[in-house]
Amino acid sequence: MFPEFNASHYFIDLLALSIVLIPLMALIGNATIRRILLTIAGAYLLYFIAPRLLLFYVVFWSVVYLLHRLIVATTDGKLGTLAFWFSIISMLAPMIIWKLYYEEFSTLFNLWTNQGIAHISQTIWKIDVARSIVIPIGLSFATFRGADFLIKSWVGKFKKLPFTHIMHYGFFPPVQLVGPIIEYEEIEKQQKPSTDDIYQGLMRIAFGLIKVLILAAILQKSAVIFQTYDTAPTLKIWAFLFIYTWFFYLNFSGYSDLAIGAARTYGFKLKENFAFPYFRPNISEFWNNWHMSLSRFAQRNAYVPLGGYRKKTQYLALFATILVIALWHDLSLGMIIFATYHGAGLIIHRYFSDRKAKDTKADNFITLWSKILATYLFVVLSFPLLVMPLEKAGQFYLSLVGL
């Protein structure tokens, strides 16, 4: 297996670089120069991890640019649809191959990119060789950002954007490794950060650091239950599973806070990615507030096109949406079961909500918290499918009932 990258190291480097970036972004009046500066900063952070990672993403986003120009050039012609599907398949292919053939793809990724560096510069190649073996970090996030951009190009939202704009979107430092899955429009408008932007951004960064480095760090050891469940008492398994769900949330949402906060200090107001999802009274509300950038992507590109707002096709659209969300995490049978489980919950909730007489009376305290706890338990029970291989997840579920 290949070593996993610690995202906290990336953000520490980003925050250190921001000591220089923030004043420059506040002082430089020219939007083009600010855009180039952020692109260079994002490229440098990848180079600092490993030059081969930078080379990979230069090629990746250059391909996105070429596919964008292809789509724009053929939209009104006979080959428009063919060009669009060719572009989308080309965009998704690396991520799909990586998820299906993890070790083989990662090995070739390191070999080919390292050899590519050797053709560019022997000095940089020597630096690259000294770096640890890495996986294509951030590829899932980059793929969906690229796909979303190409889809919007096809429907006519973007017309022949400059190469530098697409590089800025691809290398935007706060989000290029651990998300959120931002839309191009979120960073399209350039403005100098105000004093309030810098203050609000720094406060958000501080909040994210507390989540990641303190709260999540304290709860991280709960993950051991997924290796020791076969010898642990049933009560301990349940307790650690609950604790782990909070670690997962605090860690993931903490990195989103860091990204949103860093972007704010540069003058960008990114959309929220989490909004207290564990305190929602039904599964639909949960998914509307959990990893919202991924949910928005799936809603735009699966739910709406498949007829989510039409009565006859709404349930199919609901299942397709949650399937896209699940398979983004991993292409596996376990994720299909995860999608089926949550899809069933969403469909059942939608079915009874549609047939329930509209009642404007608010739930009382006990009813509301009963719904919140029931929704949370429903989500908790799906976590083994999210973080374990299917065969081990099955054994874990048996251990939850003492078997």
Secondary structure, DSSP 4 states (H G I P E B T S, - for coil): -PPPP-HHHHHHHHHHHHHHHHHHHHH---HHHHHHHHHHHHHHHHHHH-HHHHHHHHHHHHHHHHHHHHHHHHTTSTTHHHHHHHHHHHHHHHHHHHHHSHHHHHHHHHHHHHHHHHHH-HHHHHHHHHSPP---TTHHHHHHHHHHHHHHHHTTS--S--HHHHHHHHH-GGGTTT-----GGGGTS--PPPHHHHHHHHHHHHHHHIIIIIIHHHHGGGGGHHHHTTTS-HHHHHHHHHHHHHHHHHHHHHHHHHHHHHHHHTT--PPPS-S-GGG-SSHHHHHHHSSHHHHHHHIIIIITTTTTTSTTTHHHHHHHHHHHHHHHH--SHHHHHHHHHHHHHHHHHHHHHHHSPP--SPPPHHHHHHHHHHHHHHHHTTHHHHHS-HHHHHHHHHHHTT-
